[in-house]
Amino acid sequence: MTDNKEPCGIDDDSLLDSALVDERSNSFPVGNLNRTETQKKWYREPFHRVFVNRSLHLEKIKFYGFDMDYTLAEYISPAYEKMGFDLCRDYLVTMGYPQEIQEFEYDPSFALRGLWFDTLYGNLLKVDAYGNILVCSRGFQFLKPSEIYTLYPNKFIQLDESRVYVLNTLFNLPECYLLACLIDYFMGQREAHSDVTSTGIKLGDLFMSYKSMFQDVRTAVDYVHLKGDLKRLTVENLSKFVQRDDRLPTLLVRLRENGAKVFLLTNSDYNYTNKIMKYILEPLEKTENSREWMTYFDYIVIDAKKPLFFGEGTVLRQVNTTTGALKIGTHLGPLKPGQVYSGGSCEVFTDLIGAKGKDVLYCGDHIFGDILKSKKIRGWRTFLVIPELVQELHVWTDKCQLYTRLQNLDISLGNLYKNLDSSAQVKPDISKVRMAMREVTHEMDLAYGIMGSLFRSGSRQTFFSSQVVRYADIYAATVLNLLYYPFSYMFRAPAMLMPHESTVAHEQRLVVENPEKYFRSRQGSLTPSSVVDDIPPSPRPKMERTTSNVPHARAETPRKVTHNHDEDDSEEESEKSS
């Protein structure tokens, strides 16, 4: 990647600096590791990066698990989503919906993963981590703030599963857009007796509630995926809908060569899994040395029924790979290479392969079914696949001038209040700056799509973003990015700075009056500060201890490392450092 663009104007001490790549350096800087001057960290190419929320040492991973759909098997977008949309739309017609809806065409610029659908009011909601509404649309109409406040007091909604449906997966993109199309269609019917209410649309003597439309769309989606033509059309047109990448066999081979076990854990049935995996792992023209796809894995589990798999699970049964039928009875083990198993539970599976929670790194695309449950219930390390990162990184780098403009506007806003305190009688006019900030933020959002970025709306992070931070230890656009790291690599999470840390420069030396009133540090700590050293000891009466049953009158100052900040620190390493 060459640096042909104009500089983005981002200061070195900005938080945005963590997203920049120092292309001039080809190796980790060597020198005195204790020196304090700032060094530029070297990063891989942005599209090859694996991003880190919690530190993870690959050397400690003994088992690598993979989902199939959108993880190992990358579906070609938007062709695949368009096919799913068309099939669901056409099935709704067979359910009694008007023939006119067949004019709907899938628009990839509208649908966005992570949105909430409010089945009561029929709104697609983009919310932050706490349920505060950032964007609200009914059909294709975006609601004004005053309209949002009318429906949602304080622009807030609780995640009530009986009312709110979270569009978590890439499979949800077609239904997300289909819901918007249907609501827009019925809202646009200008019949004499039509009436749009907050919970539905009245058309003469017919009332179409938003909840009933949602239930019909869900029925159509389930039918298309389970009984319809989606899988049949996919396997009949593999080159059109499924991406082949020669790097995938290389990754799986290298993982096993480095001593790790590799398993496939998918919700798909055997016949579909077999055809997809053959296409992405086996050569199109077979030779005597060609490998079958099953030989790339130590264990294979299909029909896992995640997230149920991570809880009570189902019966573990062996699959007849010739017929695809399940063998009778519960399989008690052991799990053998070259064999395929169906169902089971995480508890049974990990016992049979001899794995512990943190021994496993599981890679999947479903924030709830793959990542949240495996992390929360079983303690597996997690790798979230986010294909949308390709576009997110492109906009982040290509539209850097917008971020620069926003930073400059923020500086202008601060300058308007410069040297003003509570005694000021003047009121600066900030209307123009605020309007300019809104326009730039809007332009930034539209650079991602009609519903904006997957991860943020302006300066606010989305609910999806918060789930990624909370449950995904690492994440990337594809699992293939693991190829660009040694399997001894230590993924170290960057510092998560709060506003009082990110907006106050280290050079701004603060002189504190009466430091003993505020500082809790002790002299003689492991890493003493010159500021703390200047604090006079607080006067306290000298007491002579005699015989006492109290072992310690006060806590002793630690002389060894006691604060282990990395979740991936082992007990052995902690003992060595102490």
Rosetta blueprint (number, residue, H / E / L):
1 M L
2 T L
3 D L
4 N L
5 K L
6 E L
7 P L
8 C L
9 G L
10 I L
11 D L
12 D L
13 D L
14 S L
15 L H
16 L H
17 D H
18 S H
19 A H
20 L L
21 V L
22 D L
23 E L
24 R L
25 S L
26 N L
27 S L
28 F L
29 P L
30 V L
31 G L
32 N L
33 L L
34 N L
35 R L
36 T L
37 E L
38 T L
39 Q L
40 K L
41 K L
42 W L
43 Y L
44 R L
45 E L
46 P H
47 F H
48 H H
49 R L
50 V L
51 F E
52 V E
53 N L
54 R L
55 S L
56 L E
57 H E
58 L H
59 E H
60 K H
61 I L
62 K L
63 F E
64 Y E
65 G E
66 F E
67 D L
68 M L
69 D E
70 Y L
71 T L
72 L L
73 A E
74 E E
75 Y E
76 I L
77 S L
78 P L
79 A H
80 Y H
81 E H
82 K H
83 M H
84 G H
85 F H
86 D H
87 L H
88 C H
89 R H
90 D H
91 Y H
92 L H
93 V H
94 T H
95 M L
96 G L
97 Y L
98 P L
99 Q H
100 E H
101 I H
102 Q H
103 E H
104 F L
105 E L
106 Y L
107 D L
108 P L
109 S L
110 F L
111 A L
112 L L
113 R L
114 G L
115 L L
116 W E
117 F E
118 D E
119 T L
120 L L
121 Y L
122 G L
123 N E
124 L E
125 L E
126 K E
127 V E
128 D E
129 A L
130 Y L
131 G L
132 N E
133 I E
134 L E
135 V E
136 C E
137 S E
138 R E
139 G L
140 F L
141 Q E
142 F E
143 L L
144 K L
145 P H
146 S H
147 E H
148 I H
149 Y H
150 T H
151 L H
152 Y L
153 P H
154 N H
155 K H
156 F E
157 I L
158 Q L
159 L L
160 D L
161 E L
162 S L
163 R L
164 V E
165 Y E
166 V E
167 L L
168 N L
169 T L
170 L H
171 F H
172 N H
173 L H
174 P H
175 E H
176 C H
177 Y H
178 L H
179 L H
180 A H
181 C H
182 L H
183 I H
184 D H
185 Y H
186 F H
187 M H
188 G L
189 Q L
190 R L
191 E L
192 A L
193 H L
194 S E
195 D E
196 V E
197 T L
198 S L
199 T L
200 G E
201 I E
202 K E
203 L E
204 G L
205 D L
206 L E
207 F E
208 M E
209 S E
210 Y H
211 K H
212 S H
213 M H
214 F H
215 Q H
216 D H
217 V H
218 R H
219 T H
220 A H
221 V H
222 D H
223 Y H
224 V H
225 H H
226 L H
227 K L
228 G L
229 D L
230 L H
231 K H
232 R H
233 L H
234 T H
235 V H
236 E H
237 N L
238 L H
239 S H
240 K H
241 F H
242 V E
243 Q E
244 R L
245 D L
246 D L
247 R H
248 L H
249 P H
250 T H
251 L H
252 L H
253 V H
254 R H
255 L H
256 R H
257 E H
258 N L
259 G L
260 A L
261 K E
262 V E
263 F E
264 L E
265 L E
266 T L
267 N L
268 S L
269 D L
270 Y H
271 N H
272 Y H
273 T H
274 N H
275 K H
276 I H
277 M H
278 K H
279 Y H
280 I H
281 L H
282 E L
283 P L
284 L L
285 E L
286 K L
287 T L
288 E L
289 N L
290 S L
291 R L
292 E L
293 W H
294 M H
295 T H
296 Y H
297 F L
298 D L
299 Y E
300 I E
301 V E
302 I E
303 D L
304 A L
305 K L
306 K L
307 P L
308 L H
309 F H
310 F H
311 G L
312 E L
313 G L
314 T L
315 V L
316 L L
317 R E
318 Q E
319 V E
320 N L
321 T L
322 T L
323 T L
324 G L
325 A L
326 L E
327 K L
328 I L
329 G L
330 T L
331 H L
332 L L
333 G L
334 P L
335 L L
336 K L
337 P L
338 G L
339 Q L
340 V E
341 Y E
342 S E
343 G L
344 G L
345 S L
346 C H
347 E H
348 V H
349 F H
350 T H
351 D H
352 L H
353 I H
354 G L
355 A L
356 K L
357 G H
358 K H
359 D H
360 V E
361 L E
362 Y E
363 C E
364 G E
365 D L
366 H L
367 I H
368 F H
369 G H
370 D H
371 I H
372 L H
373 K H
374 S H
375 K H
376 K H
377 I H
378 R H
379 G L
380 W L
381 R E
382 T E
383 F E
384 L E
385 V E
386 I L
387 P L
388 E L
389 L H
390 V H
391 Q H
392 E H
393 L H
394 H H
395 V H
396 W H
397 T H
398 D H
399 K L
400 C H
401 Q H
402 L H
403 Y H
404 T H
405 R H
406 L H
407 Q H
408 N H
409 L H
410 D H
411 I H
412 S H
413 L H
414 G H
415 N H
416 L H
417 Y L
418 K L
419 N L
420 L L
421 D L
422 S L
423 S L
424 A L
425 Q L
426 V L
427 K L
428 P L
429 D L
430 I L
431 S H
432 K H
433 V H
434 R H
435 M H
436 A H
437 M H
438 R H
439 E H
440 V H
441 T H
442 H H
443 E H
444 M H
445 D H
446 L H
447 A H
448 Y H
449 G L
450 I L
451 M L
452 G L
453 S L
454 L L
455 F L
456 R E
457 S E
458 G L
459 S L
460 R E
461 Q E
462 T E
463 F H
464 F H
465 S H
466 S H
467 Q H
468 V H
469 V H
470 R H
471 Y H
472 A L
473 D L
474 I E
475 Y E
476 A E
477 A L
478 T L
479 V H
480 L H
481 N H
482 L H
483 L H
484 Y H
485 Y L
486 P L
487 F L
488 S L
489 Y L
490 M E
491 F E
492 R L
493 A L
494 P L
495 A L
496 M L
497 L L
498 M L
499 P H
500 H H
501 E H
502 S H
503 T L
504 V L
505 A L
506 H L
507 E L
508 Q L
509 R L
510 L L
511 V L
512 V L
513 E L
514 N L
515 P H
516 E H
517 K H
518 Y L
519 F L
520 R L
521 S L
522 R L
523 Q L
524 G L
525 S L
526 L L
527 T L
528 P L
529 S L
530 S H
531 V H
532 V H
533 D H
534 D L
535 I L
536 P L
537 P L
538 S L
539 P L
540 R L
541 P L
542 K L
543 M L
544 E L
545 R L
546 T L
547 T L
548 S L
549 N L
550 V L
551 P L
552 H L
553 A L
554 R L
555 A L
556 E L
557 T L
558 P L
559 R L
560 K L
561 V L
562 T L
563 H L
564 N L
565 H L
566 D L
567 E L
568 D L
569 D L
570 S L
571 E H
572 E H
573 E H
574 S H
575 E H
576 K H
577 S H
578 S L
